[in-house]
Amino acid sequence: MSQPFELPSFYMPYPARLNPHLESARTHSKAWARDMRMIEGSGIWDEADFDSHDYALLCAYTHPDASGPDLDLVTDWYVWVFFFDDHFLDIFKRTGDMAGAKAYLDRLPAFMPVEPGEECPEPVNQVEAGLADLWARTVPAMSVDWRRRFKESTWHLLEESLWELSNINEGRVSNPVEYIEMRRKVGGAPWSARLVEYAAHAEVPAAVAASRPMRVLKDTFADGVHLRNDIFSYEREMRSEGELANAVLVLEKFLGCGTQEAADAVNDLLTARLQQFEHTALTEVEPLLAEHALDAKAHADVFAYVKGLQDWQSGGHEWHLRSSRYMNGGGAAAGAWEDTQSATAAGVLAGPSGLGTSAARLVASLVASLPARARSFTFVPFQKVGPLPHPDFGMPYEARLSPHLGAAREHTVEWAHRMGILEGLPGVPGSEIWDEARLRDIDVPLCAAGIHPDATPEELYLASDWLTWGTWADDLYPAVFGRGPGMAAAKACHERLLLCMPLDLAAPPTPLNPLERGLADLWERTAGPMDVADRRTFRDGVVPMLEAWLWELWNQKQNRIPEPVDYIEMRRATFGSPMTMSLCRIGHGNAVPPEVYRSRPIQALENAASDYACLMNDVFSYQKEIEFEGEFHNAVLVVQNFFNCGRAEALGIVSDLMTSRMREFQHVLDVRFPALFEDFGLDDEARAALTRYADELKNWMSGILTWHRDCRRYAEEDLVRHHAPRPAPRQTPRPGVPSGLGMSAVRLAGLRG
């Protein structure tokens, strides 16, 4: 039977190298698998299966510099994880036994104790026995922080098998955004990244482990591994396993295209993610380490980790070309396999000079990727694009407006004047971005009134002020900080804004500008009535928005259009979704346990709602951002750039993605929520709180759509009026803020840090 498509030309800029301890790892891993009863008698593998898959070859390629003992242990981990995958497929996916699968998975965390002295239960199957043995051999060499991260990654890898199983039972193919996010967990590459730390003896310091650069490195590494695997495994999964979790299938269904076109599109996305990895490693990691004043050892560990992830990418690619587990071209793969078998322990493939296999592909790989890479840096600002036609937004929920809208409108105008938002600063060209007429045109209270239709007047005033401050600040950042050559002023401003949100409610520094004054006022009014835990939760929702504005500035200074996955995930933060959703959660009190909010259905519900709103905003703001503001952080433009297509085609893709995210939102409510209630044994109060939260998210989406349609911010005639030159407003002296002759430079320094 022929292959379903021709393998695309893969981007792989790193040569694969082979660990000299390959043969000893092969011998050791087979003996260990036999001891764990994974070969004879398991009903999953026989010896021929085990030999042909050659997991030792995978690990020898992906960890070329590991010592012999470390390679043995890492190989045992991969034997275990592939056995788990095939065992779960055979026992639960083929039978659709969701209850049995959940009971099976619920036992596994007990075999991963983080603290010394914790006891493990007695294993009852090969997966439990293997996990207990591997955990005990691995964790003594690693810190408690690493153990927690590795346990979390391992649990995600195991638990998300339920997501795959539920989709199989429902015959449901996920949408592209959902798939990328869930594949990271179930595919196990974040778990592999933790083993890179182990094999390289290079733990990522706890101080930066959760930072955006380290998260992006892990996520882009994971996406690269999984998208490549999906291309190679499509034939096996579609024809013999009945799988629905495959990126080629997902894009086939979403784009309505043939298998070859879908495979090529997956490969384009794979290339974009690998190049995002490189960009982050080269431009963001060193500044991050310097910002945290980490020592030389921490620098060495982080860069050894980065190198280890690169080795994994190139080695994993070589293994896919050789393993009988995947579609790999037959003759070419067989020839490569013979080359590998004849390699000496020193490994003639141990460097770019090899037999010409991986190294010979490097130049062609780099050349083939140049057009798409260059296209991301060639944006021409202020292009004349004209209005964008609006698709059917498919909003199934009816919007309601607060009866206090009129009062909120007048309150917001008064508050904006009092904070100085409408004044601008002398000596800062472009900072006079709003006046009262524009504020009334934008009509942010209309948005708040739709999002919170049942709010009290005071609650609606506060929500309107938050949205006003956030919308104005989002407009202000590129106008003030986007022109200069560096990021120092923006980062200094960012650090000052963080000081305006003290967890202990201590007095913040005297505000030096409207940004600080507005945020300090909002923080005091919002966080003051909260307890410390809720205050921290809310602050954790605001900070990502502030950080995401810096991300946009950094892209702007490089004139770099982001690739689609990074854009979608950062767009939630730039839009302020985490902040507004955290306010809704806090309003529920303690009725819902925190672990429920961290569960897969709640996160899926929130992300689907956020993406729908963000994409809808991008459709409305296309002309505003590209033609009038010289901006490129817009989903339609991102899709145009990625697919190298016209705006009509890009709009169609964005519209389809909006529709698919709304369908996912509804699917979670209809199917996942009832199961969530049962899985966590939630009482009536918690169920009512979560149902109310879902209703609030419905209001959130419908209210935002109503605002976009009815405000005067996005229509062409409004854009022409808002961007017409106008005289600078007169300054009003404020207590505690320098004023008078010669004081404009002091205020400028306050705004720019």
Secondary structure in CASP SS format (residue, H / E / C, confidence):
PFRMAT SS
TARGET T0000
AUTHOR 0000-0000-0000
METHOD secondary structure of the structure
MODEL  1
M C 1.00
S C 1.00
Q C 1.00
P C 1.00
F C 1.00
E C 1.00
L C 1.00
P C 1.00
S C 1.00
F C 1.00
Y C 1.00
M C 1.00
P C 1.00
Y C 1.00
P C 1.00
A C 1.00
R C 1.00
L C 1.00
N C 1.00
P C 1.00
H C 1.00
L H 1.00
E H 1.00
S H 1.00
A H 1.00
R H 1.00
T H 1.00
H H 1.00
S H 1.00
K H 1.00
A H 1.00
W H 1.00
A H 1.00
R H 1.00
D H 1.00
M C 1.00
R C 1.00
M C 1.00
I C 1.00
E C 1.00
G C 1.00
S C 1.00
G C 1.00
I C 1.00
W C 1.00
D C 1.00
E H 1.00
A H 1.00
D H 1.00
F H 1.00
D H 1.00
S H 1.00
H H 1.00
D C 1.00
Y H 1.00
A H 1.00
L H 1.00
L H 1.00
C H 1.00
A H 1.00
Y H 1.00
T H 1.00
H C 1.00
P C 1.00
D C 1.00
A C 1.00
S C 1.00
G H 1.00
P H 1.00
D H 1.00
L H 1.00
D H 1.00
L H 1.00
V H 1.00
T H 1.00
D H 1.00
W H 1.00
Y H 1.00
V H 1.00
W H 1.00
V H 1.00
F H 1.00
F H 1.00
F H 1.00
D H 1.00
D H 1.00
H H 1.00
F H 1.00
L H 1.00
D H 1.00
I H 1.00
F H 1.00
K H 1.00
R C 1.00
T C 1.00
G C 1.00
D C 1.00
M H 1.00
A H 1.00
G H 1.00
A H 1.00
K H 1.00
A H 1.00
Y H 1.00
L H 1.00
D H 1.00
R C 1.00
L H 1.00
P H 1.00
A H 1.00
F H 1.00
M C 1.00
P C 1.00
V C 1.00
E C 1.00
P C 1.00
G C 1.00
E C 1.00
E C 1.00
C C 1.00
P C 1.00
E C 1.00
P C 1.00
V C 1.00
N C 1.00
Q H 1.00
V H 1.00
E H 1.00
A H 1.00
G H 1.00
L H 1.00
A H 1.00
D H 1.00
L H 1.00
W H 1.00
A H 1.00
R H 1.00
T H 1.00
V H 1.00
P H 1.00
A H 1.00
M C 1.00
S C 1.00
V H 1.00
D H 1.00
W H 1.00
R H 1.00
R H 1.00
R H 1.00
F H 1.00
K H 1.00
E H 1.00
S H 1.00
T H 1.00
W H 1.00
H H 1.00
L H 1.00
L H 1.00
E H 1.00
E C 1.00
S H 1.00
L H 1.00
W H 1.00
E H 1.00
L H 1.00
S H 1.00
N H 1.00
I H 1.00
N H 1.00
E H 1.00
G C 1.00
R C 1.00
V C 1.00
S C 1.00
N C 1.00
P H 1.00
V H 1.00
E H 1.00
Y H 1.00
I H 1.00
E H 1.00
M H 1.00
R H 1.00
R H 1.00
K H 1.00
V H 1.00
G H 1.00
G C 1.00
A H 1.00
P H 1.00
W H 1.00
S H 1.00
A H 1.00
R H 1.00
L H 1.00
V H 1.00
E H 1.00
Y H 1.00
A H 1.00
A H 1.00
H C 1.00
A C 1.00
E C 1.00
V C 1.00
P C 1.00
A C 1.00
A C 1.00
V C 1.00
A C 1.00
A C 1.00
S C 1.00
R H 1.00
P H 1.00
M H 1.00
R H 1.00
V H 1.00
L H 1.00
K H 1.00
D H 1.00
T H 1.00
F H 1.00
A H 1.00
D H 1.00
G H 1.00
V H 1.00
H H 1.00
L H 1.00
R H 1.00
N H 1.00
D H 1.00
I H 1.00
F H 1.00
S H 1.00
Y H 1.00
E H 1.00
R H 1.00
E H 1.00
M H 1.00
R H 1.00
S H 1.00
E H 1.00
G C 1.00
E C 1.00
L C 1.00
A C 1.00
N C 1.00
A H 1.00
V H 1.00
L H 1.00
V H 1.00
L H 1.00
E H 1.00
K H 1.00
F H 1.00
L H 1.00
G C 1.00
C C 1.00
G C 1.00
T H 1.00
Q H 1.00
E H 1.00
A H 1.00
A H 1.00
D H 1.00
A H 1.00
V H 1.00
N H 1.00
D H 1.00
L H 1.00
L H 1.00
T H 1.00
A H 1.00
R H 1.00
L H 1.00
Q H 1.00
Q H 1.00
F H 1.00
E H 1.00
H H 1.00
T H 1.00
A H 1.00
L H 1.00
T H 1.00
E C 1.00
V H 1.00
E H 1.00
P H 1.00
L H 1.00
L H 1.00
A H 1.00
E H 1.00
H C 1.00
A C 1.00
L C 1.00
D C 1.00
A H 1.00
K H 1.00
A H 1.00
H H 1.00
A H 1.00
D H 1.00
V H 1.00
F H 1.00
A H 1.00
Y H 1.00
V H 1.00
K H 1.00
G H 1.00
L H 1.00
Q H 1.00
D H 1.00
W H 1.00
Q H 1.00
S H 1.00
G H 1.00
G H 1.00
H H 1.00
E H 1.00
W H 1.00
H H 1.00
L H 1.00
R H 1.00
S C 1.00
S C 1.00
R C 1.00
Y C 1.00
M C 1.00
N C 1.00
G C 1.00
G C 1.00
G H 1.00
A H 1.00
A H 1.00
A H 1.00
G H 1.00
A H 1.00
W H 1.00
E H 1.00
D H 1.00
T H 1.00
Q H 1.00
S H 1.00
A C 1.00
T C 1.00
A C 1.00
A C 1.00
G C 1.00
V C 1.00
L C 1.00
A C 1.00
G C 1.00
P C 1.00
S C 1.00
G C 1.00
L C 1.00
G C 1.00
T C 1.00
S C 1.00
A H 1.00
A H 1.00
R H 1.00
L H 1.00
V H 1.00
A H 1.00
S H 1.00
L H 1.00
V H 1.00
A H 1.00
S H 1.00
L H 1.00
P H 1.00
A H 1.00
R H 1.00
A H 1.00
R H 1.00
S C 1.00
F C 1.00
T C 1.00
F C 1.00
V C 1.00
P C 1.00
F C 1.00
Q C 1.00
K C 1.00
V C 1.00
G C 1.00
P C 1.00
L C 1.00
P C 1.00
H C 1.00
P C 1.00
D C 1.00
F C 1.00
G C 1.00
M C 1.00
P C 1.00
Y C 1.00
E C 1.00
A C 1.00
R C 1.00
L C 1.00
S C 1.00
P C 1.00
H C 1.00
L H 1.00
G H 1.00
A H 1.00
A H 1.00
R H 1.00
E H 1.00
H H 1.00
T H 1.00
V H 1.00
E H 1.00
W H 1.00
A H 1.00
H H 1.00
R H 1.00
M H 1.00
G C 1.00
I C 1.00
L C 1.00
E C 1.00
G C 1.00
L C 1.00
P C 1.00
G C 1.00
V C 1.00
P C 1.00
G C 1.00
S C 1.00
E C 1.00
I C 1.00
W C 1.00
D C 1.00
E H 1.00
A H 1.00
R H 1.00
L H 1.00
R H 1.00
D H 1.00
I H 1.00
D C 1.00
V H 1.00
P H 1.00
L H 1.00
C H 1.00
A H 1.00
A H 1.00
G H 1.00
I H 1.00
H C 1.00
P C 1.00
D C 1.00
A C 1.00
T C 1.00
P H 1.00
E H 1.00
E H 1.00
L H 1.00
Y H 1.00
L H 1.00
A H 1.00
S H 1.00
D H 1.00
W H 1.00
L H 1.00
T H 1.00
W H 1.00
G H 1.00
T H 1.00
W H 1.00
A H 1.00
D H 1.00
D H 1.00
L H 1.00
Y H 1.00
P H 1.00
A H 1.00
V H 1.00
F H 1.00
G C 1.00
R C 1.00
G C 1.00
P C 1.00
G C 1.00
M C 1.00
A H 1.00
A H 1.00
A H 1.00
K H 1.00
A H 1.00
C H 1.00
H H 1.00
E H 1.00
R H 1.00
L H 1.00
L H 1.00
L H 1.00
C C 1.00
M C 1.00
P C 1.00
L C 1.00
D C 1.00
L C 1.00
A C 1.00
A C 1.00
P C 1.00
P C 1.00
T C 1.00
P C 1.00
L C 1.00
N C 1.00
P H 1.00
L H 1.00
E H 1.00
R H 1.00
G H 1.00
L H 1.00
A H 1.00
D H 1.00
L H 1.00
W H 1.00
E H 1.00
R H 1.00
T H 1.00
A H 1.00
G C 1.00
P C 1.00
M C 1.00
D C 1.00
V H 1.00
A H 1.00
D H 1.00
R H 1.00
R H 1.00
T H 1.00
F H 1.00
R H 1.00
D H 1.00
G H 1.00
V H 1.00
V H 1.00
P H 1.00
M H 1.00
L H 1.00
E H 1.00
A H 1.00
W H 1.00
L H 1.00
W H 1.00
E H 1.00
L H 1.00
W H 1.00
N H 1.00
Q H 1.00
K H 1.00
Q H 1.00
N C 1.00
R C 1.00
I C 1.00
P C 1.00
E C 1.00
P H 1.00
V H 1.00
D H 1.00
Y H 1.00
I H 1.00
E H 1.00
M H 1.00
R H 1.00
R H 1.00
A H 1.00
T H 1.00
F C 1.00
G C 1.00
S H 1.00
P H 1.00
M H 1.00
T H 1.00
M H 1.00
S H 1.00
L H 1.00
C H 1.00
R H 1.00
I H 1.00
G C 1.00
H C 1.00
G C 1.00
N C 1.00
A C 1.00
V C 1.00
P C 1.00
P H 1.00
E H 1.00
V H 1.00
Y H 1.00
R C 1.00
S C 1.00
R H 1.00
P H 1.00
I H 1.00
Q H 1.00
A H 1.00
L H 1.00
E H 1.00
N H 1.00
A H 1.00
A H 1.00
S H 1.00
D H 1.00
Y H 1.00
A H 1.00
C H 1.00
L H 1.00
M H 1.00
N H 1.00
D H 1.00
V H 1.00
F H 1.00
S C 1.00
Y H 1.00
Q H 1.00
K H 1.00
E H 1.00
I H 1.00
E H 1.00
F H 1.00
E C 1.00
G C 1.00
E C 1.00
F C 1.00
H C 1.00
N C 1.00
A H 1.00
V H 1.00
L H 1.00
V H 1.00
V H 1.00
Q H 1.00
N H 1.00
F H 1.00
F H 1.00
N C 1.00
C C 1.00
G C 1.00
R H 1.00
A H 1.00
E H 1.00
A H 1.00
L H 1.00
G H 1.00
I H 1.00
V H 1.00
S H 1.00
D H 1.00
L H 1.00
M H 1.00
T H 1.00
S H 1.00
R H 1.00
M H 1.00
R H 1.00
E H 1.00
F H 1.00
Q H 1.00
H H 1.00
V H 1.00
L H 1.00
D H 1.00
V H 1.00
R H 1.00
F H 1.00
P H 1.00
A H 1.00
L H 1.00
F H 1.00
E H 1.00
D H 1.00
F C 1.00
G C 1.00
L C 1.00
D C 1.00
D H 1.00
E H 1.00
A H 1.00
R H 1.00
A H 1.00
A H 1.00
L H 1.00
T H 1.00
R H 1.00
Y H 1.00
A H 1.00
D H 1.00
E H 1.00
L H 1.00
K H 1.00
N H 1.00
W H 1.00
M H 1.00
S H 1.00
G H 1.00
I H 1.00
L H 1.00
T H 1.00
W H 1.00
H H 1.00
R H 1.00
D H 1.00
C C 1.00
R C 1.00
R C 1.00
Y C 1.00
A C 1.00
E H 1.00
E H 1.00
D H 1.00
L H 1.00
V H 1.00
R H 1.00
H H 1.00
H C 1.00
A C 1.00
P C 1.00
R C 1.00
P C 1.00
A C 1.00
P C 1.00
R C 1.00
Q C 1.00
T C 1.00
P C 1.00
R C 1.00
P C 1.00
G C 1.00
V C 1.00
P C 1.00
S C 1.00
G C 1.00
L C 1.00
G C 1.00
M C 1.00
S H 1.00
A H 1.00
V H 1.00
R H 1.00
L H 1.00
A H 1.00
G H 1.00
L H 1.00
R H 1.00
G C 1.00
END
